[in-house]
Amino acid sequence: MPDGCSPQVISKPPANCAKARGYLFDPKSSSSWIDRGLNKMNGGDVGVGASLGYNTTAEFGIETIALGTTGPSLFNQTIAGFVDPKPMYL
């Protein structure tokens, strides 16, 4: 998500923040993104990333993803993007 390198999330983002994170995905620049809204990732310590201690809200959507520019494409994949520097910087 574009906010992944904003000063509101990381107090002093490194100059190469987007590259260090494997680049950032911006749903607004995608022609195949289908927004599914903001949802909590965990409820009652059950859900995506519960064992990692995540308790945050994520932006969910459906997207087409591909492996590189010539690799296979996967359609209708559920994607969740969240901006939270803790418990890890990924």
Secondary structure by P-SEA (a helix, b strand, c coil): ccccccccccccccccccccccbbbbccccccccccccccccccccccccccccccccbbbbbbbbcccccccccbbbbbbbbccccccc
